[in-house]
Amino acid sequence: MKLRLWKIDFVIGYEVAAAMTAVLLLDRENRVICCFIAALLHELGHVSMMLVHGVKVRGVKLRLFDVLIEADEAPTLRADTLITLGGPLANFLCAAILCPFSLKIGLPHIALGVFNLLPVMSLDGGHLLGILLSRKLSPRICDIVLRAATFIILLPLMTAGIYILFRSGYNYTLLLISLYLTAVLLLKR
C-alpha cells in the first residue's frame, strides 16, 4: 500500500497490513496498537528533524521488523546527531504529554525511547555512538567498537529475555528482539 503525503512516499508492506489486521482482531487490550503508534511517532520524529535540517526525504517504508527512511545524507554531524535523536525525543515528548492521562498509552513511548538509545547497531544509540567515534577513530576501528558494544549489550539482553520467558511462561518479546538484533549484526558482515 502506498500513500503520498508532503511529497514523501509512505509504503506499508502487505505483511505489516496483515500483521496489524491480526493484532486488531486478537489484541483485546490494544497494547500492540499502542506500541505500533509509539514506533510510528518515533519514525516521524526522525523525519521531522530531517525536514527541519533541509534533508530531502524521498520515502518511508514500513516493513514487518523495521522502518526504512530513504533520504539524502545529513549536511553536518550536528544535523545527523539531531536527526538521530529526533525519534527518541518524539517518544519522550509524547510520554510527557500522555502519561498523566494514561500510563498504558504513555509507557510504550518511554520504553521505545530508552530502548532505542542503547548503543546497539541498528538502533539510534548505536548510530549516535558511531557519530561520536567517527570524530576520533578510523571507520574500521569504529566498526569494531560498535560491534563489540552491540555484543556487550545484546548478551545480557538475551539472557534477560530467556529468564523472563522461563519465569512468565509466555513473554518472549525481549528474547525475540535480542535475537533479531543479533541476526542483523551477523548479516551486516
C-alpha positions in Angstrom: 0.0 0.0 0.0 1.3 3.4 -1.0 0.4 6.8 0.4 1.9 10.2 -0.6 2.0 13.0 2.0 4.1 16.2 1.9 5.9 14.9 -1.2 7.0 11.8 0.7 6.0 8.3 -0.4 4.9 6.2 2.6 4.8 2.5 1.8 3.3 -0.1 4.1 4.2 -3.7 3.3 1.4 -6.2 2.9 2.9 -8.3 5.7 2.6 -5.2 8.0 -1.0 -4.8 7.0 -1.7 -8.5 7.6 0.0 -8.4 11.0 -1.9 -5.3 12.0 -5.2 -6.9 11.0 -4.4 -9.9 13.1 -3.4 -7.7 16.0 -6.6 -5.7 15.8 -8.6 -8.9 15.9 -6.6 -10.6 18.7 -5.2 -7.8 20.9 -8.2 -7.1 23.2 -6.2 -4.6 25.4 -4.7 -2.7 22.5 -1.2 -3.0 23.8 0.4 -3.8 20.4 -1.5 -0.9 18.8 -0.1 1.5 21.5 3.4 0.2 20.7 2.8 0.5 16.9 1.7 4.1 17.3 4.8 4.8 19.5 7.0 3.4 16.8 5.3 5.4 14.1 5.6 8.6 16.0 9.3 7.7 16.7 10.0 7.5 13.0 8.0 10.7 12.3 10.3 12.3 14.9 13.3 11.4 12.7 11.5 12.6 9.5 10.5 15.9 11.0 14.1 16.5 12.1 15.3 15.7 8.6 12.9 18.2 7.2 14.0 20.9 9.7 17.6 20.4 8.7 16.8 20.5 5.0 17.4 16.8 4.3 15.3 15.6 1.4 13.1 12.6 2.4 12.0 10.5 -0.6 10.2 7.7 1.2 9.3 5.8 4.3 8.8 2.1 4.1 7.1 0.3 7.0 8.3 -3.3 7.0 7.4 -6.1 9.4 10.5 -5.7 11.6 11.8 -2.3 10.8 11.3 1.0 9.1 13.4 2.3 6.2 13.7 6.0 5.7 15.0 6.9 2.2 16.7 10.3 2.4 19.7 12.3 1.5 22.7 12.4 3.9 22.6 14.9 6.8 24.6 18.0 5.9 26.6 18.1 9.2 27.5 15.9 12.1 25.3 18.1 14.3 22.4 17.7 12.0 23.0 13.9 11.9 23.0 13.8 15.7 19.8 15.8 16.0 18.1 13.7 13.3 19.1 10.5 15.2 17.8 12.0 18.5 14.6 13.1 16.8 12.9 9.6 17.3 13.6 9.2 21.0 12.8 12.8 21.6 9.4 12.4 19.9 8.8 9.4 22.2 9.8 11.3 25.3 7.6 14.3 24.4 4.6 12.0 23.7 5.3 10.2 27.0 5.4 13.6 28.9 2.0 14.5 27.3 0.3 11.1 27.6 1.5 9.6 30.9 -0.5 12.0 33.1 -3.7 10.8 31.3 -2.9 7.1 30.7 0.2 5.1 31.7 -0.9 2.3 29.3 -0.6 4.7 26.3 2.4 6.7 27.6 4.7 3.9 28.8 5.4 2.4 25.3 6.8 5.7 24.3 9.2 5.7 27.3 10.2 2.1 26.7 10.8 2.7 22.9 12.7 5.9 23.5 15.0 4.3 26.1 15.5 1.1 24.2 16.4 2.9 21.0 19.2 4.8 22.9 21.0 1.6 23.7 24.4 1.6 21.9 23.5 -1.3 19.6 24.0 -1.3 15.8 20.6 -0.8 14.0 19.3 1.4 16.9 19.6 5.1 17.4 22.1 4.7 20.3 24.4 2.7 18.0 24.2 5.4 15.4 25.0 8.1 18.0 27.9 6.1 19.3 29.1 5.8 15.6 28.9 9.5 15.2 30.9 10.1 18.4 33.5 7.5 17.5 33.9 8.8 13.9 35.2 12.1 15.2 38.4 10.4 16.7 38.7 6.9 15.1 39.1 5.4 11.7 36.0 3.8 10.1 37.5 0.3 10.7 38.1 0.9 14.4 34.6 2.5 14.7 33.1 -0.6 13.3 35.0 -2.9 15.7 34.0 -0.8 18.7 30.3 -0.7 17.6 30.2 -4.4 17.1 31.8 -5.0 20.5 29.4 -2.6 22.2 26.5 -4.3 20.5 27.6 -7.7 21.6 28.2 -6.5 25.2 24.7 -5.1 25.3 22.9 -7.9 23.5 24.3 -10.7 25.6 22.7 -9.6 28.9 19.5 -8.6 27.0 19.2 -12.1 25.5 19.9 -13.6 28.9 17.2 -11.5 30.5 14.9 -12.4 27.6 15.4 -16.1 28.3 14.9 -15.6 32.1 11.7 -13.6 31.5 10.4 -16.3 29.2 11.0 -19.1 31.7 9.7 -17.1 34.6 6.5 -15.9 32.8 6.0 -18.9 30.6 4.8 -16.8 27.7 6.6 -13.4 27.4 9.2 -13.9 24.7 9.3 -10.2 23.5 12.8 -9.3 24.8 14.3 -12.6 23.6 12.8 -12.1 20.2 14.1 -8.5 19.9 17.6 -9.6 21.1 17.7 -12.4 18.5 16.5 -10.1 15.8 19.2 -7.5 16.6 21.8 -10.3 16.8 20.8 -11.5 13.3 21.0 -8.0 12.0 24.5 -7.7 13.4 25.6 -11.0 11.9 24.0 -10.2 8.5 25.8 -6.8 8.2 29.2 -8.5 7.9 
